[in-house]
């Protein structure tokens, strides 16, 4: 079977809306893909602010934003289809939405971006609300990308996504698939760079010029979250409301703060991998997300992970930037096929689930 779908992803780093149009081939349970078109539409200052402040809205204001953002997403899909000249080629749109609340311990997660509004704008079938069913089954609702890693990137043992939050997946013949959020990443790094009137630390140059503050590093490394066993997941406010203030309260210069936090990210990733693979042996790890362009961070990872015999692989730019949007498209297709698209071995739910609400935007 051949499927042509659009995937939408808005990450916690708030750098923009990632859109992928891809063709998927399924034959006897084996999947192949080809990314045909991509785009990243940066958020305007207004949209960035609205999304950043969504958690402080009243119930009515939140629901209005949910609907408004859904219409916005639909407009961006239409823009993408027009710019890429792919009219009549798209069979399905799968939208992750933008996470505002994530409280799996209370069986609740919320991603804004009303799927009904997207469907109404695009006149296409739309799959949205991808995490909710897993959370209702007692899972973390995150990470959800391992199903795509399993089906599309089987040649790797480890997967690291360096987005607003760093998360890791591990594929093992004995343990199956394991995945969890490691620590805040780009969201905190970008906030620190903003203090130096920079949008982000380009290639990690500012961090590379700084020095590690061992006292702060020690305090960060013993935060309660890092003592928890997987499955586990992080909400954005762990980075913005706990980690970032801890760093700012030290009064460190921006270069030293960035260097220290970079070391913290690397330390936690190494600790996580060591916990997953007790005996080091040659393995490959695919690194994607915006942090893969942070040369200093990636080099520090290579230095640390060489001790564990892990080869750090940064793939071509399309996969680095758009792997998550690509997998959202696949998750939407699996929902359409009524096949499991969230793995309970990863999230801790009572069973695998066929997640996502389906909205039929086209006329029957």
Phi and psi in degrees as a GROMACS rama.xvg file:
@    title "Ramachandran Plot"
@    xaxis  label "Phi"
@    yaxis  label "Psi"
@TYPE xy
-117.54  132.64  UNK-2
-127.917  138.98  UNK-3
-121.459  117.713  UNK-4
-141.746  156.725  UNK-5
-105.832  135.621  UNK-6
-116.288  136.819  UNK-7
-117.64  135.391  UNK-8
-140.398  126.886  UNK-9
-120.528  111.254  UNK-10
-87.041  169.885  UNK-11
-69.9254  -13.3973  UNK-12
-77.4706  -11.0314  UNK-13
60.233  31.929  UNK-14
-87.5478  -10.7272  UNK-15
151.677  179.716  UNK-16
-98.9103  118.192  UNK-17
-89.6774  132.761  UNK-18
-130.014  132.658  UNK-19
-127.577  136.991  UNK-20
-113.789  120.953  UNK-21
-136.289  156.127  UNK-22
-110.462  128.854  UNK-23
-116.055  135.736  UNK-24
-115.726  125.513  UNK-25
-117.635  129.066  UNK-26
-142.931  108.712  UNK-27
60.7274  35.9152  UNK-28
84.781  -3.0452  UNK-29
-97.2652  133.13  UNK-30
-114.949  139.223  UNK-31
-128.783  158.312  UNK-32
-141.542  157.922  UNK-33
-140.738  120.842  UNK-34
-79.4482  118.53  UNK-35
-93.558  -46.7824  UNK-36
-140.24  148.208  UNK-37
-141.078  159.382  UNK-38
-162.371  150.731  UNK-39
-125.972  115.183  UNK-40
-98.6781  106.547  UNK-41
-60.2171  145.187  UNK-42
-73.7597  141.665  UNK-43
-66.7336  164.562  UNK-44
-56.6234  -39.4428  UNK-45
-63.2607  -47.3957  UNK-46
-67.9237  -39.4328  UNK-47
-58.5927  -42.2206  UNK-48
-67.4787  -43.2527  UNK-49
-61.7768  -42.4906  UNK-50
-69.9014  -39.8365  UNK-51
-63.9937  -34.479  UNK-52
-97.9593  6.91152  UNK-53
-59.2887  -34.0778  UNK-54
-70.2057  -13.1552  UNK-55
-98.6385  2.59274  UNK-56
-77.7404  158.91  UNK-57
-69.9899  167.655  UNK-58
-58.5158  -44.3371  UNK-59
-66.4371  -44.7426  UNK-60
-62.2637  -38.0676  UNK-61
-62.9682  -46.356  UNK-62
-65.0601  -35.666  UNK-63
-65.8427  -39.1612  UNK-64
-66.9978  -39.719  UNK-65
-55.5875  -46.819  UNK-66
-69.7278  -44.3019  UNK-67
-62.9653  -42.7524  UNK-68
-67.2401  -35.2058  UNK-69
-61.2013  -43.9649  UNK-70
-64.5763  -37.6939  UNK-71
-61.1095  -45.6396  UNK-72
-61.2007  -42.1128  UNK-73
-60.7355  -40.0595  UNK-74
-64.4355  -38.361  UNK-75
-70.0294  -34.7189  UNK-76
-63.9479  -44.7999  UNK-77
-61.9514  -40.8119  UNK-78
-60.709  -45.7083  UNK-79
-61.1194  -46.9072  UNK-80
-60.9937  -41.1421  UNK-81
-67.9322  -47.1595  UNK-82
-64.5232  -37.7868  UNK-83
-90.1289  -3.81083  UNK-84
55.6355  50.4243  UNK-85
-115.607  28.3612  UNK-86
-55.2761  139.496  UNK-87
69.3005  6.13972  UNK-88
-101.049  -22.4544  UNK-89
-86.0717  123.535  UNK-90
-96.953  -21.4562  UNK-91
-159.254  146.293  UNK-92
-120.14  130.773  UNK-93
-119.107  122.9  UNK-94
-119.122  125.212  UNK-95
-73.1763  -31.8373  UNK-96
78.8065  -175.528  UNK-97
-116.49  120.986  UNK-98
-70.0414  125.992  UNK-99
-110.223  -46.8013  UNK-100
-124.327  139.238  UNK-101
-145.25  98.4772  UNK-102
-129.854  69.711  UNK-103
-61.4611  -26.7918  UNK-104
-62.2426  -24.4252  UNK-105
-106.681  16.2946  UNK-106
55.6479  47.1366  UNK-107
-143.973  133.401  UNK-108
-141.831  148.171  UNK-109
-140.898  119.273  UNK-110
-115.392  122.028  UNK-111
-81.3719  159.824  UNK-112
120.409  76.7213  UNK-113
-55.4798  116.803  UNK-114
-61.6841  -33.3125  UNK-115
-63.6595  -39.2635  UNK-116
-66.3899  -40.586  UNK-117
-61.4946  -45.5878  UNK-118
-62.9804  -40.8547  UNK-119
-64.5904  -38.5858  UNK-120
-72.616  -40.4379  UNK-121
-92.6642  -20.7485  UNK-122
60.2983  35.4791  UNK-123
-127.342  158.3  UNK-124
-63.8298  135.903  UNK-125
-130.622  134.73  UNK-126
-111.234  127.202  UNK-127
-139.875  -177.832  UNK-128
56.0257  56.4595  UNK-129
-77.7419  -21.7892  UNK-130
-98.1644  -18.5039  UNK-131
-62.1268  -41.8831  UNK-132
-65.6605  -40.1037  UNK-133
-60.9584  -42.7684  UNK-134
-63.9195  -39.524  UNK-135
-63.0183  -29.418  UNK-136
-84.8307  11.6554  UNK-137
89.3974  10.1567  UNK-138
-89.6909  173.387  UNK-139
-77.2667  -16.6223  UNK-140
69.4247  9.73144  UNK-141
-163.725  151.698  UNK-142
-71.9348  154.245  UNK-143
-107.6  -8.24881  UNK-144
-72.7926  -17.6243  UNK-145
-56.8741  -28.005  UNK-146
-61.5516  -38.16  UNK-147
-71.367  -37.7578  UNK-148
-63.2766  -41.1362  UNK-149
-63.0103  -42.002  UNK-150
-87.1136  -27.431  UNK-151
-111.209  -21.4979  UNK-152
-132.745  50.3402  UNK-153
-67.6816  -11.4902  UNK-154
-78.415  -5.86282  UNK-155
-108.79  150.113  UNK-156
-95.3426  -35.8608  UNK-157
-120.132  147.439  UNK-158
-132.32  129.626  UNK-159
-124.107  123.257  UNK-160
-107.434  118.37  UNK-161
-101.937  77.5998  UNK-162
-104.071  -150.841  UNK-163
-55.4703  -36.7991  UNK-164
-119.638  138.227  UNK-165
-85.3603  127.367  UNK-166
-130.947  154.424  UNK-167
-129.791  144.489  UNK-168
-125.282  148.526  UNK-169
-137.378  127.202  UNK-170
-108.632  119.343  UNK-171
-133.745  139.003  UNK-172
-62.8174  -32.9424  UNK-173
-87.2132  -40.2511  UNK-174
-96.1374  -11.4983  UNK-175
77.7256  -144.906  UNK-176
-100.201  129.451  UNK-177
-126.935  136.187  UNK-178
-154.016  150.108  UNK-179
-166.891  162.428  UNK-180
-77.1618  132.752  UNK-181
-90.2346  -57.59  UNK-182
-167.373  162.967  UNK-183
-61.0681  145.675  UNK-184
-131.237  -99.2019  UNK-185
-60.2388  -31.9636  UNK-186
-59.8712  -44.6925  UNK-187
-74.2807  -42.9918  UNK-188
-57.8135  -42.285  UNK-189
-67.57  -38.4545  UNK-190
-62.5536  -39.0871  UNK-191
-68.2791  -39.2574  UNK-192
-65.8005  -35.5304  UNK-193
-58.6042  -32.1472  UNK-194
-64.6158  -22.1483  UNK-195
-100.968  19.8112  UNK-196
58.0315  39.3314  UNK-197
-119.997  142.712  UNK-198
-66.7866  -38.343  UNK-199
-159.952  167.612  UNK-200
-87.4724  95.2252  UNK-201
-59.5003  118.013  UNK-202
58.2497  13.1754  UNK-203
74.4744  23.6053  UNK-204
-66.1414  -38.7621  UNK-205
-65.9784  -45.2767  UNK-206
-59.6279  -40.5305  UNK-207
-62.502  -26.7568  UNK-208
-86.1664  -7.28928  UNK-209
-96.6219  -177.503  UNK-210
-123.664  147.192  UNK-211
-76.8168  130.596  UNK-212
-91.4615  104.403  UNK-213
-65.7199  -30.5137  UNK-214
-66.1786  -48.873  UNK-215
-63.7335  -42.5749  UNK-216
-57.5074  -42.7163  UNK-217
-63.5454  -39.5111  UNK-218
-68.6754  -38.4722  UNK-219
-65.9839  -40.8715  UNK-220
-68.8302  -15.9534  UNK-221
-106.66  14.7461  UNK-222
-59.3397  147.644  UNK-223
-56.3021  -36.573  UNK-224
-57.6621  -36.1458  UNK-225
-72.8704  -10.2053  UNK-226
-89.5129  -11.9889  UNK-227
-77.2858  146.635  UNK-228
-81.9562  155.967  UNK-229
-77.5862  158.093  UNK-230
-73.0832  141.684  UNK-231
-155.51  155.955  UNK-232
-148.109  159.36  UNK-233
-114.992  143.063  UNK-234
-90.1231  158.25  UNK-235
-58.8515  -32.0866  UNK-236
-71.5318  -11.7746  UNK-237
-62.64  -41.3905  UNK-238
-75.9312  -43.8006  UNK-239
-79.5456  -32.7935  UNK-240
-103.337  -17.2182  UNK-241
-115.931  -57.1035  UNK-242
-69.8914  -52.6145  UNK-243
-57.3794  -48.1342  UNK-244
-59.7382  -35.5883  UNK-245
-58.181  -44.2099  UNK-246
-68.6275  -44.9378  UNK-247
-63.5754  -35.9301  UNK-248
-66.4008  -15.3847  UNK-249
-77.9154  -20.2316  UNK-250
74.813  15.1681  UNK-251
-64.284  148.679  UNK-252
-62.9901  155.447  UNK-253
-58.3228  -41.3647  UNK-254
-63.9182  -41.0324  UNK-255
-71.1177  -35.6912  UNK-256
-64.7764  -44.5763  UNK-257
-65.9496  -40.5421  UNK-258
-62.9862  -44.595  UNK-259
-64.0471  -43.2659  UNK-260
-71.3139  -33.1119  UNK-261
-59.9356  -43.7438  UNK-262
-64.1752  -34.8488  UNK-263
-63.9368  -45.5495  UNK-264
-58.014  -48.996  UNK-265
-62.6502  -42.6691  UNK-266
-60.4736  -44.592  UNK-267
-69.8765  -35.7726  UNK-268
-65.3655  -45.2041  UNK-269
-62.0555  -43.6082  UNK-270
-61.0876  -41.2144  UNK-271
-64.4283  -44.1272  UNK-272
-66.7572  -41.3391  UNK-273
-61.752  -33.4539  UNK-274
-72.328  -27.3142  UNK-275
-82.8224  -38.4394  UNK-276
-120.598  96.9176  UNK-277
-65.7411  -35.8478  UNK-278
-110.791  114.403  UNK-279
-59.9064  137.316  UNK-280
-154.631  155.932  UNK-281
-55.6976  123.697  UNK-282
-143.626  162.629  UNK-283
-118.9  140.469  UNK-284
-125.699  123.038  UNK-285
-86.2816  123.926  UNK-286
-111.208  123.184  UNK-287
-133.572  -178.202  UNK-288
90.8846  165.288  UNK-289
-55.7542  -31.3332  UNK-290
-66.2174  -15.7706  UNK-291
-67.3307  -18.1312  UNK-292
-88.8462  -2.68344  UNK-293
-85.2031  92.0797  UNK-294
-56.6828  -42.2832  UNK-295
-64.1519  -44.6369  UNK-296
-61.8442  -44.9517  UNK-297
-64.6821  -40.6432  UNK-298
-65.3385  -38.585  UNK-299
-64.8315  -37.3249  UNK-300
-60.9288  -46.1251  UNK-301
-60.4315  -41.3804  UNK-302
-60.6083  -46.7372  UNK-303
-72.7697  -41.5055  UNK-304
-81.8611  -12.7953  UNK-305
-61.1002  -30.4723  UNK-306
-64.3847  -26.1537  UNK-307
-98.2849  7.72527  UNK-308
61.5095  35.958  UNK-309
-99.591  122.354  UNK-310
-87.8072  121.051  UNK-311
-88.404  117.96  UNK-312
-113.766  119.079  UNK-313
-101.083  113.997  UNK-314
-78.9967  -168.538  UNK-315
-65.6631  161.091  UNK-316
-58.4994  -36.2671  UNK-317
-62.1039  -43.0429  UNK-318
-70.5376  -40.5219  UNK-319
-56.5783  -48.1314  UNK-320
-79.4838  -34.6071  UNK-321
-122.497  13.6739  UNK-322
-58.6705  -42.9165  UNK-323
-67.7411  -41.4063  UNK-324
-64.3197  -38.3912  UNK-325
-59.3295  -45.0233  UNK-326
-70.5047  -31.4321  UNK-327
-60.1711  -40.5822  UNK-328
-60.8067  -44.1329  UNK-329
-63.6264  -42.2524  UNK-330
-59.7089  -39.5641  UNK-331
-63.4474  -40.5251  UNK-332
-64.5233  -43.6181  UNK-333
-61.9215  -38.2197  UNK-334
-62.4984  -42.8553  UNK-335
-60.3042  -38.4747  UNK-336
-80.2284  -4.55073  UNK-337
59.7422  44.9572  UNK-338
-116.712  153.126  UNK-339
-55.5952  130.163  UNK-340
-126.668  3.30952  UNK-341
-133.221  129.293  UNK-342
-94.118  121.176  UNK-343
-68.142  -25.5529  UNK-344
-64.2684  -22.7082  UNK-345
-89.4888  -45.0868  UNK-346
-93.6527  -17.9235  UNK-347
85.3151  9.0842  UNK-348
-68.5933  165.051  UNK-349
-69.9344  -20.7572  UNK-350
-160.928  163.776  UNK-351
-59.7913  154.047  UNK-352
-136.544  157.167  UNK-353
-101.873  87.7467  UNK-354
-89.9524  152.552  UNK-355
119.804  137.94  UNK-356
-89.2848  136.328  UNK-357
-107.637  124.608  UNK-358
-116.75  122.121  UNK-359
-92.9644  97.5401  UNK-360
-82.5335  -18.7151  UNK-361
-92.8118  159.783  UNK-362
-72.6116  143.793  UNK-363
